[in-house]
């Protein structure tokens, strides 16, 4: 009952976070359901159970709703001024400041991005501007970072420079800095990994090492979490129990275990503050504390209730944690380890202790892998089926040996020798991982929430298959549901007879996914940025493609090689199965373009060059290339953009790249362009495109603009005014987010992901 109530609490958080129901309505409903639950419990009526569950769900909704209710509206302007505040959270790259001056935004929490040595409780003065948190792309199947920060209670960002820092009486940060300096001065191998294992500072770990841990399924070791906290606490619990067993009275009564558990709690919190008191470490400390208290009060046998209580406490304090991968991975792995151990461990009949330990270790790692599988696929898009082998080697070496040596070496006087020994152990572990760097599968399709719930239901049902009602549910409900859903997915992909254009929100750039009949998939451009600091292909396109179960792309088309159109394509052609790559008639001496061509040659992907007059038919969908023609030069890459007319049945779409008005006039005067149903607005709504003559000739029923922050004047008021004068409705990715337009050849339907986060 308690576990079910916690699940209801989580559902309430999830529902309120996604839909933002009015708090007044939640409070009124909660009051009614609590009264009804109390009345029914007093009468001992069984109907009280659903009322109790709904009450827990409403409490969860209320908890997450309170965060948004207390977010103060801020008058944001472009004026530069000095902001004073107290640092309340700190990581190596980002600080959270509670502003005290000026009086207008006083009391709000704001992000300040800096790598300076600024710790918790330090007072800072920053000269700069207060801005709304940077907009994140609004696409389905992705969680907005800005939205998550709002759930934490942070909605603004200070952009500027540090004027002064007044160190607070923060003995914890001073302690961590001393440990950091000792590690860095010890001349140990892999000092950056040692810092990650001891003080939670993983910023110095180089990208090849991070990639190695990711590919081998051991990246969790680099982030201090519940496993690290559990190992440290178990270490102190072991010695505390030996100490208390020296008392015959305590040993006889069995209180040695209880008091050892109680004494271990302070050490868990000491490790938490040493590791930086980040939210994941605080969550781990809460979880360990609840478990140790359950041992003290002799409730250790009800381990699943203990885990549920830990989750409830954490979510009451940090309700947004339910959306964080660290929280999901921790509780999924722990829950599956407990379930599998209780069911399967008694079946291990080996008498040899070493063999039994090995088999139980394999059982634990496999159960953790099965429990976290959908979470890993959703957030990280890849998996290594052999990670249980890698973890069997890495966890003992790095967590059970290197981490205690590192902690002891950093804390104890003259501990440099222990730090160096820890470095040698880490060298061995890294060398083994390099030799075992195989088996990684990437990318893998992402599961939806329904698919995740179905997976857990099937797995747990198989675990409890000996129970009659579980067997009936599995045979009569879960297996038929799985078959029907699989058939639905197959039919939706390969038997589909419609055409859909998905205009993906990539900010100031452009990327369009075409879902053509019979499962054909075409990606037109890949977004990106001129500075190249953000990989749109990895962070935006990949989640969308994998959520749509797309690992193979039939055609990748680059209209022209500017960074906001080609930037994300390198990652796509490198990691996805691309059948054909299409570009305009010219090869361009641009770095990103040449890198893509090189990858395509290595992978053996054919490169096609389309030009005006080319026609293609794919499963009743017709593509006609309108531009560039043979006379077009490459002096202006925008005007050399591929212009495509896509026709399906009676409906058509016109994709125009970044052409300007001169190309528009050329298309009009040549008679190539005619009436179209949907127009992709040229050049992000530039005033030098979307000429009135062109729009009058095309006469679209709808226009869509792919646009975002980055260049002032896009979209331009002049261009938008021309669409308005001709009564052409315009959808914009910066306002409407992801835009999906579908047709069956007769009617056109449009859906958008509203920018509500």
N, C-alpha and C positions, 0 to 999 in steps of 0.2 A: 504493500500500500504506500509506504513512504517513497520508494523508488518511483512509483507511478506518479506520485504527487510532484516530485522533483522534475520529472519529464514534462508534466503539465506546466510547471513554472517556466521551464525552458521554452515551451511552445508559446507561452504568453510573451516572453521577451522577444522571440523571433517575430511573432505576428505584429506586435506594436512597433518594433524597429522598422519593419518594412512598410507599414500602413499608417502609422502615426494617428491612431484613434484619439478623439478628444479625451483629456484626462477627466473631465467632469463626468462623462458617460461611464468611464471605467470605475470611478469612485462610487457612483450610484449603483451600478451593477454589482460591484464587489460587496457593498453594504447589504444589498438584497440577498445575495448568495450566501454570505456569512450567516445572516439571520436564519435563512432557510436551512442551512447545514446544521446550525446549533439546535434548531427546533426538531429536525429529523433525527439527530443523534440522541437527543433527549428521549425521543420516542423509540429509539433503537430500530429505526426503519432502514432497510437496506438501500433505499433510494438516496440516502444521504451521501453515498460514495460519489456519484457523478457531480453532485453539488459541491463537494469538497474539492474535487479535481478542477472544476471550473473556477472555484475560488482561488486555488493556487495559480491557475493560468492568468486570472485577472491581477493577482499580486505581482506576477512577473511582468505583465504589461505595464502596471503602475510604476514598477521600479525603473524600467528603462524610459518610461515617459517622463518621469521626474527630471531626468538629465536634460532633456530638450526644453522642459518648461523653465528651467533655471538658467538657460543660456541667455545672457543679456544681449539685447539688440545694440549694435555698435555703429556709431556714425563714422563711417570710413571715408576719408578724403585723401587727397594726394599731398597734403602738407607734411613737410618733414619737421620733426620735433624730437626732443629727448624723452625717451620712455624709461621710467624707473620701475623696478620690480624685483621680486624675490624668486629665485630659481627653485621650483618645487619638484621638478624631475630633470634628470640629466643623463644623456648617453654621449658617447664620444663625438657624435655629429649633430645631435639635436638637443636643445634645451627647451623646457616648458617654463614660462615665466608668468607669475601672477602680477599683473600691472598694478602699481600703486599711484603713479603719476604719469601723465596729467589726470585731472579729476574725471574727465569724460569717460574714458575706458577703464577707470579704476575698478579692480576686482575681477576682471576677466582674465582668462588663461590664454596665452598666445605662444605660438611656436617661434623659436629663434634658432636658425641654422648656423652653427659655428663649430669649428673643431678646437676652439680655445679651451684651456684648462679651467672650466667653470663648473663648480659642483653644486650639489643641493645645499640650500640655505645661504648661498652667496647672493649679495645684492648687486644688481647690474644696472648700468646706464647705457642705453643704446640710442644712437642717433639714426633715425630712419623714418620709414613710413609704416603705418599699420594697414595691412591688407587682409582681405578675405583669404582664407586658405586657398592655395592654388587649385584651380579646377582640375578635376580628374575626368577621364573619358567616361561618358555615360553610355555604356553598352550592357546588354543582358549578359548573364553568366559571369559577371565580374563584380567584385565588391570595391566600391570607391574608397580610397584612402581618406578623402575628405569626409565622407560619410562616417567612417569609423572614428575619426578624430572628434566629430561632433557628438557621437555617442559617448565618448570619453569626457565631453564637456569643453572641448577646445574648438573654436571656430575661426580664429584669426592667426595671423603671422606677422611678425615684425621683420621687415627687410631693411637692414642697415649695417652699421659698424659699431663695435663695442667702444664706448667712451671710457668707462672705468668699471672695475670689479672690486667690490669690498668683500673680502673673505669673511664668511660667517663662522661661527663657532662650531664648525662641522668636523668633529674628530673622526667621523667615519671616512670622509673623503681624504683626510690627511693620512689615515691608516692605509687606505687603498693606494694612495700615491707612494707611500713608503714601500709597500709590497711591489708595486709596479717598478719602482726604481731598483729594488733589489733583484727582481727577475731580469730586468734589462742589463744590469751590471754583472750578472753571474756568468756571462759568456756561455750560456747553455744553448744547445741545439734546440731549434724550434721554440724559441722563447715566446713567439707570438701565440703558439698553441698553448703553451703553459699559462700565459695571461688569460686566454679564453677559458681554460679549465679552472682557474683559481679566482680571478677577479672579474670574470665575465666580459673581458675586453677582447673582442674578436676582430677589431677593425684592422689590425696589422697583418692578418692572414692573407697571403697573396691569392690571386684568382686561380692559378693551377691547383693549389692545395684545396681550395673550396670545391673546385670542380671534381677533384679526386674523391673527396668525401661524399659529394652528391651522387656521383656515378656508382659508388659502392654501397649506397644506402646507409652511410654512417655519419651524415652531416649533423644529426641530432647531438652527437658527442661534442661538437664545437659550441653549442649553445647550452648554458647551464639551465637545467630543467629538473623535473621530478626525479629522474634517475640519478643525477649527480647528488641532489639533496638526500635521496634515499641511501646512497652508498655512504656518504659522510655521516648521516645520522645512525645508520646501522653500525658503523665503525665505533662510534661513541657508545651506542647501546650495548655492543658486545663487551667492551671493557667495563662499563657501568654494571652490567649484570655479574661479571666476574667479581667485582668489588663487593656488591651486595650479597653474593653467595658466600662470602666469608663469614657472614652472620648465620649461625645454625638456625636461629629462630625464623629469619626471613626466608631462608632456603626451605625450611620445613613447611612453612605456610604458603610457599609459592609467591611471596611478595617481592622476591628479587627481580622478577620480570616486570612487575608493576612499577616499582620505584626506578628501575633502570629506564623504563619508557618515559617516566616523568622527568628524570634528570637529562634525558637526551634532547628534550625540546629546546632548551636554551642554546645548545650547540647548533641546532638547525637554523635558528635565527641569527646566530653569529656568522654562519656560513652565508646566509642570505645577505646580510649587510656587507660582508667582505666581497661578495659577488656583484655588488652594485645596487641591490634592492630594486631591480627592474620588476615590472609587473609579472613576468613569468616566474622569477625566483620567489616573489611574494606569494604567488599562487601555489608554488611547490611547498613553501614553508607552511602555508595554511593546511595543505593536504597532509603533510607529515605530522603536523600538530594534532589534527583531528584523529589521525590513525593512532598516534602514541597515547592520546587521551582515551581512545577506545580500549587500548591495552590496559591502561591504568584502571579504568572502570570495568574491566573484564567483559568488554563487549567486542573483543577481537574476532570472535567467530562470525559475527554478522558483518563480514567484510564489505559486502556490496552495499549495505545500508551506510557503512562508514564512508565509502566512496561517494555515495549520493549526498550525504551530509556535507562532505568536503566541497562538492560541486555547488551545492546550494549556498554555502557561506561565501564562496568565491564569487558567485554570480550576484549575490546581494551587494557585495562590495564593488565588483567590477562587472556589471551586467553585459558590457560589450564583449567580454571574453568569449562568449559563445560563438562569435564570428572569427575568432583568431585561431590559426592553425595549431599553435602551441597548446592551447587548451584542448582543442579537439583531439590532437594526437595523444596527449597525456591520458585523458580519460578513456579514449577508445582502447589504447594499448593496455592500460591497467585493468580495465573491465574484462577484456578478452583473456589476459593472462590468468586472472582469477577464475573465470569460467572454464577455460581449457584445463587449468591445473586441477581444479576440483573434479572434473569429469575424466580426464585422461591420465593424470599422474598415477592414480592407484593401479592402472593397468601395466605400469612399467614393472616388470618382474625381475629385472637384473639384480643379482645379489652383490656383484662387485660394486663398491662404492664409487669408484672412478667412472665406471660405465654408466651407473645410474645418474651420476652428476652430469655426465655428458649428454645423456638422453633428456634429462630434465631441462638442461640449458637449451637444447635444440627445441624442445617443446615450448619454452618461454619465448624464444626469439620468433618461432613460427607463429605462435598465437598473437604476438604483438604485431607481426607483419600482416596477418589476416585481419586483425582488428583495425589497423590504420590504413588498409589498402585504398578504400574510396577517398579518404581524406588526403592521402599522399597524391593520388591521381588528380584530385580536384585542384590542389594548390600548386603542385610541382610538376604535373604533366608527364611524369616518368617514373619508372620503378625498376629495381633490380631484383628479380626473383631469387637470386643467390645471396641477397643481403644478409640472410640469417647466418650464412657461413662467414661473411665478412664481420658481422657483429660478434660472432663467437670468438673471433680473434681480437678484434679491436676493443670491445668493451672490457674484457679482463686486463688487457695491456694498458689501455688509456685511462679508464675510469677506476679500476680497482688497484692499479699499481702506480701509473704515472701521476694521477690526480692526488692521491694521498702523499706521495713523495714531494710533489710540487707545493702542496699546502704546508707540509712540515718544513720544507726547505725555505719557503718564503717567510714563515712565521718565526722559526727557531733561530737563535743566534748562530752564526757560522754555518748557515744552511745552504751555502752555495754549492757544496758538494752534492747535497741531495737534489738540488735543482739540476745540476749537470747530469746526475744519474737519471733523473726524470727525462731529460732531453735525449739521453741514449735510448731509453725505453720507447719514447715517441718516434725516434728515428727508425727503430725496428718496426714499430706499428705502421708507419708511413711506407716503409720499404715493402712490407708484406702486402699492404693495400695496392701498391703500384703493380705488384706481380699478380694480384687478384682482380685487377681492373678489367673485368669482363662481365657480360650478362646484362648490362644496362639497356633498357628499352625506352626509347624516347623518339617522338612523342607518343603518348597513349591517350585515347579519347577520355574526356572528362565525364564523370557520372553526374546526373542531376540529383536533386534532393529525393525525388521519388525512387530513382534507381539505387541510391545509397540506403534508403530505408528498406527497400526490397532485398538488397544484398544482406543487410544485417538480419532481417527476418529469416531469410533462408539459412544463413550460417548458424544462427542460434537454434533454429528448428532442427537442423541436422545434429546439433550437439545434444539436444534433448529429445531425440527421436523415439526413445523408449517410452515416453509418456503418450498415452492414448490420444488426448485432445490435441497434442502437438502433431502427432502423426496424421490425424484427420485434417487439421488445418493445412499441413504441408501438401497433402494429396489433393484436397478439395479446393484449396484457395491459392496457396502460394505458387505451386507448380503450374496450374492453369494460367494464373496471372502472368507468370514469367513468359510462358509460351505466347500468349496473346500479345503481350507488350513487345516481345522480340519480333513477332510478325508485323506489328504496327510500325516499328522502327524500320524494318526492311522495306515494307511497302511505301513508307513515307520517303525513303531515299531512292529506291530503284524502280518503283512502279508509279512514281509521281508524274503526272502529265501537265503540271503547271510550271510557270516561270516566276522566279522571285529575284528581285534585286535588293541586296542588303547594303545600305550605305552606312558604313561603320564609322563611329565617331573617333577620329584620330587627331582631333584638334585642327590646327591650321595645316591641313594636308588632305589627302584623299585616298580612300580605299573602298572598293565596291566588290562584294562577294555575290556572284551570280549563281543561283541554284537552278540549273536548267533541267528540262525533262530527262527522265531515265537515269538520274543520279549523276549527271555531268556537273562538275564544279569548276568555275572560272573565277580567278581573282584578278581584278583590274586595279593595279597600283597597290602600294603598301604603306602609304603615309610616311611619316618620319619627320625629322627636323633638320634645319640647315646646319645647326651646330653639331648634330650627331651625338648629343649627350644622352639621348633616351632611345632605347631600341624598341620602336613601335611594333616590330615584327614579333619580338619575344613577349612583350608585356601587354599588348593590346590584341593583335591579330591571332596569336596562338591560342589564348583562352577561348576566343569566339569560335575559331575553326574546330578545336577539339570538343567544345560543348556541342557542336553540330555534328560530331562524330566524323569529322573530315581529317584524314591523314594523307589522302591522295588528291592532288589538284590537277585536273586535266590540262588547263591552260593558265599560266600566269602571264598577264599582259601588262607591260609598262608603257604608258602613254608617252612619257618623255622623262629624261633622267635627272630632273630636279630633285633635291633632297626630300621635299615634302611629298613626293610621289614614289620614290624608289627606296627611301631610307629603310623601310621595314621589309623589303623583299629579300635582302641578303640572308637574313635569318630564316625566312620561309623556304627559299630554294635550298638552303644548306640542310635543313632538318626535316622537311616534308618530301613526300614522293611527288615530284613535279614531272608531268609527262611532256609538256611543251612550254617553251618560253617564247613570248612574242614581244617585239619592240618595233619601233618605226624603221624607216628605210636606212637610217644612218647609225653607225657605231660612233659613240661619243667618247672623247678622251676625258672622262670623268672617273674619279677614283672609285666611287661606289658602283658605278656601272661596270667598270672593268673587273672589279672583285666578283661581281655576280656572274659575269661571262666566264671567268676563270673557274668558279665553282661548277657552273653548268657543264663546262668541258670535262672537268674531272669526273662528274657523275654521269656523263654521256647523255645529257638532256639536249634534244634538238632545239636550236634557236631559229625562229622564223621571223622574217621581216615583212610586215604588211604595209601596203600603200593603197592609195585611192584606186578604186575599181575592183579590189579583191572582194570576193563573195564566199561565204562559208555557210553550210547548213549542218546543224547538229541536232538530231532528234526533233525535227519540226521547228527548231529555232533558227532563224536566219540572221547572220551578221554581215553587214555591208560596211566596208571601210570607205569613208568619205574624204579623208585627208590624213596625211599629207600626200600630195601628188609628186610627180617627178621633178617639177619645177621648184618645189619648196627647198629652201636652203636651211642650214642649221644655225645660222647666225643668231636667231632667236629661238631657243629650244621650245618655248611656250607655243609659238606658232607652228612648230613641227610636231605638235601633239597628235597622237592618233585620235581621230574622230570616228566613233562607231555608231551605226544605227542598228539596233537589235529589234527584230520583229518576231512576234509570236501570235499567230492567228490574226485578228483584226487590230491588235495593239502593238505599239512600238515605243522604244526608249531611245533617246539620243544622248550619248556620252561624249562630252566635248573637250575633255582634258583642260588645258589652260590656254586655249586659243584666244586671240584678241579680236577686235572689231574688224581688222583688215581681212583675216581669214573668214570671219562670219560673212562679210560682204562678198567675198569670192565664192563661198558656198551658195549664197543666195542668187548671185548673178548667173552662176553656172546651172542653176535649176536642180542641184543635187538634193538640197534639203527641202522637205515638205512638212506637212502637218504631222506632229508627233503627240503622243499622249503624255509622256513624262520627259522633261528636260533636266539633265544634270547641268546646273548653271556653270557657264565657263569661268575659269580662273577665280574661283571662290568669291564671285560677285564683284570683281574689280570694275571700276568705273570705265575702264578701257575695253570692256567686253559687254556682252548682253545688249548690243545695239538695238535700237527700237525697230529698225528694218528687219533685223534677224528674228526678233521675237514675234513680230507681226507675221512673218513667213512661217515660222515653226508653230505658232499658236498652241503652246502646250496647255493641257488641262491642269498640269501640276508641275512645279519646278522644285528641285532640291539643291541646297548648297551645302557642301562639305567645308566647314570653316571653324576657326577657333581663335584663341588669343595668339598674338605673335607679331602681326604686322598691322599697324594702324591703318584704318581705311578699308579693311576687308571684313565683311562686305561693305561696299560703298553705298552711301545714301542715294547717289545718283542712279546706280544700277537697281537698287531696291525700288526707287521711285518709278522706274520704267515698268517694272513688273506690276506695281500697284496700279499705274495708269491703264494698263491693259487687262486688269482684273485677273491676273495669274496668281493663284495661291502659291506661297513659297514656304517650304519647310527647311529648317536649318539644324545642322547637327549640334551647334553650340546652344541651341534652345530646346530642340526636340530630341536630342541624343540620337541613338541608333534608329535609322529609318528603314522600314521593310515594306517594299512595294511588290505585290504579287498580281498575276493575271492568269486566267484560264484561257486567254485568247479572246474573251468576250468582255468581261468586266475587269476593272482594276481596283484592288483593295490596298489600303495603306494603314500601317500601324507604326507607332513611334514609342520609344522608351522616353517618357517625359523626364526632364531634368529636375527631378524632385529630391534627389539626394544632395 
